[in-house]
Amino acid sequence: MEKRLIKKDALVGIAKKMAEELTVWAPVKKEDNVLFTPLTKDAEPFFAYLNSKNAPKQVFFPHTETLMKYTRTPKGMVFSAEENKAGKTVLFGVRPCDAHSFVLLDMLFDQEKYKDQYYITKRNNTTVITLACAEPPYATCFCTSVDGEPVSADGADIVLTDIGSEYLAEFITPKGEKLAKYFGETKADAVAETKKKEIAEKAKKAIKSKIPAHEVKPILDNNFEHPFWATIHGKCLACGTCTYMCPTCHCFDISDEAKASDGVRIRSWDSCMFPLFTKETSGHNPRISQKERWRQRVMHKFKYYVDNFNAIACVGCGRCVMSCPVNIDIRKIIEDISKL
């Protein structure tokens, strides 16, 4: 594995140079938020950030995308699948928790039997550059409880670690190695690697927020009807903020929009927190209240995903904790479940 050293003040220039030749998504500061957006000539990448407001999963799984177009003709309907035009893309400066989420989404969208070609094409055409967390960004971070680490290569093609006045750049995959030309020629030495190991260990120990994420699976297996589920949903507004901010939530709706003889079929994000999410054509809704919807959210992440893929569908980024308008905390919920 190739390893190089780059000056910290060179990172912005590297991202801009890439953007001249490739589509580059990077963190950009917009007012009080940092958002992942495609870099333009007028956009300045901002790498001194804690974590982005939005999860960068949108690069592979857009908020809205066209799947198919159709036209009504005198001879009948003519359908055409929307060409997936995803070109070579770089996702630059992703935090390790978000890179971990890509691995979890791969399990769903790129299965042996079920393959989502829209997602897969974008994923295969994208090189992920991770910016390791030398320090935990927020007190709400709990990545180490859900199989993550602040300095991790999981889901990354290149890992950048801040080791002081320089970044240690590690080229993990062949996709990452193809971008090595942008990172100069200074080879990393043993001192840099030692610093990286020390930083990684220190950052891991600094994660103070812990949840018994693995311990609750057997409890969830046997407590679908437990009275506990009636205690956590009372103040939920069903706003969907927790799911829209989540790096691993992947619920979607498919709708047709037609005008005159032409129409498009669109896939858009949806949320298990919404009352209409499970409403059937008959009018029946099997999840009639936020009690059932919150149970589904917890079960999906800590039981069903484990059943199906042997992985917890949470990366511990803490976005749902910070963004919930009524302060519902998934960490407390999991802690309470562990005591049932």
ChimeraX attribute file (.defattr): number of C-alpha atoms within 10 A of each C-alpha:
attribute: neighborCount
match mode: 1-to-1
recipient: residues
	/A:1	8
	/A:2	14
	/A:3	22
	/A:4	20
	/A:5	22
	/A:6	21
	/A:7	15
	/A:8	15
	/A:9	11
	/A:10	13
	/A:11	20
	/A:12	14
	/A:13	13
	/A:14	14
	/A:15	23
	/A:16	19
	/A:17	13
	/A:18	17
	/A:19	19
	/A:20	12
	/A:21	10
	/A:22	15
	/A:23	18
	/A:24	23
	/A:25	25
	/A:26	29
	/A:27	28
	/A:28	20
	/A:29	19
	/A:30	10
	/A:31	6
	/A:32	7
	/A:33	13
	/A:34	21
	/A:35	20
	/A:36	25
	/A:37	19
	/A:38	19
	/A:39	22
	/A:40	14
	/A:41	8
	/A:42	6
	/A:43	15
	/A:44	16
	/A:45	25
	/A:46	17
	/A:47	19
	/A:48	10
	/A:49	14
	/A:50	13
	/A:51	24
	/A:52	19
	/A:53	15
	/A:54	18
	/A:55	23
	/A:56	26
	/A:57	23
	/A:58	15
	/A:59	20
	/A:60	19
	/A:61	21
	/A:62	15
	/A:63	14
	/A:64	14
	/A:65	15
	/A:66	19
	/A:67	18
	/A:68	16
	/A:69	18
	/A:70	18
	/A:71	16
	/A:72	13
	/A:73	10
	/A:74	5
	/A:75	6
	/A:76	8
	/A:77	11
	/A:78	11
	/A:79	13
	/A:80	11
	/A:81	12
	/A:82	15
	/A:83	10
	/A:84	13
	/A:85	9
	/A:86	17
	/A:87	13
	/A:88	15
	/A:89	22
	/A:90	23
	/A:91	25
	/A:92	24
	/A:93	27
	/A:94	27
	/A:95	27
	/A:96	26
	/A:97	32
	/A:98	26
	/A:99	28
	/A:100	25
	/A:101	25
	/A:102	20
	/A:103	15
	/A:104	21
	/A:105	19
	/A:106	16
	/A:107	16
	/A:108	16
	/A:109	18
	/A:110	15
	/A:111	11
	/A:112	8
	/A:113	6
	/A:114	9
	/A:115	14
	/A:116	12
	/A:117	12
	/A:118	20
	/A:119	20
	/A:120	16
	/A:121	15
	/A:122	19
	/A:123	21
	/A:124	14
	/A:125	15
	/A:126	23
	/A:127	25
	/A:128	24
	/A:129	27
	/A:130	28
	/A:131	25
	/A:132	25
	/A:133	24
	/A:134	21
	/A:135	18
	/A:136	23
	/A:137	16
	/A:138	15
	/A:139	12
	/A:140	20
	/A:141	21
	/A:142	25
	/A:143	24
	/A:144	20
	/A:145	19
	/A:146	21
	/A:147	17
	/A:148	23
	/A:149	26
	/A:150	28
	/A:151	27
	/A:152	21
	/A:153	22
	/A:154	20
	/A:155	22
	/A:156	28
	/A:157	23
	/A:158	26
	/A:159	27
	/A:160	30
	/A:161	25
	/A:162	20
	/A:163	19
	/A:164	14
	/A:165	10
	/A:166	18
	/A:167	24
	/A:168	24
	/A:169	23
	/A:170	25
	/A:171	23
	/A:172	19
	/A:173	15
	/A:174	13
	/A:175	17
	/A:176	20
	/A:177	17
	/A:178	12
	/A:179	15
	/A:180	18
	/A:181	8
	/A:182	13
	/A:183	17
	/A:184	13
	/A:185	12
	/A:186	11
	/A:187	13
	/A:188	17
	/A:189	12
	/A:190	8
	/A:191	8
	/A:192	20
	/A:193	16
	/A:194	12
	/A:195	15
	/A:196	21
	/A:197	14
	/A:198	13
	/A:199	22
	/A:200	21
	/A:201	14
	/A:202	16
	/A:203	18
	/A:204	19
	/A:205	14
	/A:206	14
	/A:207	21
	/A:208	13
	/A:209	15
	/A:210	16
	/A:211	22
	/A:212	15
	/A:213	21
	/A:214	17
	/A:215	14
	/A:216	20
	/A:217	20
	/A:218	12
	/A:219	14
	/A:220	20
	/A:221	13
	/A:222	9
	/A:223	13
	/A:224	14
	/A:225	11
	/A:226	10
	/A:227	8
	/A:228	15
	/A:229	19
	/A:230	15
	/A:231	10
	/A:232	17
	/A:233	17
	/A:234	11
	/A:235	12
	/A:236	17
	/A:237	14
	/A:238	17
	/A:239	13
	/A:240	17
	/A:241	16
	/A:242	24
	/A:243	20
	/A:244	20
	/A:245	22
	/A:246	24
	/A:247	28
	/A:248	22
	/A:249	22
	/A:250	18
	/A:251	13
	/A:252	16
	/A:253	12
	/A:254	14
	/A:255	13
	/A:256	14
	/A:257	10
	/A:258	13
	/A:259	8
	/A:260	7
	/A:261	10
	/A:262	14
	/A:263	16
	/A:264	20
	/A:265	17
	/A:266	16
	/A:267	19
	/A:268	16
	/A:269	18
	/A:270	19
	/A:271	23
	/A:272	22
	/A:273	25
	/A:274	17
	/A:275	15
	/A:276	14
	/A:277	16
	/A:278	17
	/A:279	14
	/A:280	10
	/A:281	7
	/A:282	6
	/A:283	9
	/A:284	10
	/A:285	14
	/A:286	11
	/A:287	20
	/A:288	13
	/A:289	16
	/A:290	22
	/A:291	18
	/A:292	18
	/A:293	23
	/A:294	20
	/A:295	19
	/A:296	18
	/A:297	19
	/A:298	18
	/A:299	19
	/A:300	17
	/A:301	19
	/A:302	26
	/A:303	24
	/A:304	20
	/A:305	18
	/A:306	16
	/A:307	13
	/A:308	10
	/A:309	13
	/A:310	12
	/A:311	19
	/A:312	22
	/A:313	24
	/A:314	27
	/A:315	26
	/A:316	29
	/A:317	26
	/A:318	24
	/A:319	23
	/A:320	22
	/A:321	20
	/A:322	16
	/A:323	15
	/A:324	17
	/A:325	14
	/A:326	10
	/A:327	12
	/A:328	19
	/A:329	17
	/A:330	18
	/A:331	18
	/A:332	13
	/A:333	16
	/A:334	18
	/A:335	16
	/A:336	14
	/A:337	18
	/A:338	18
	/A:339	8
	/A:340	11
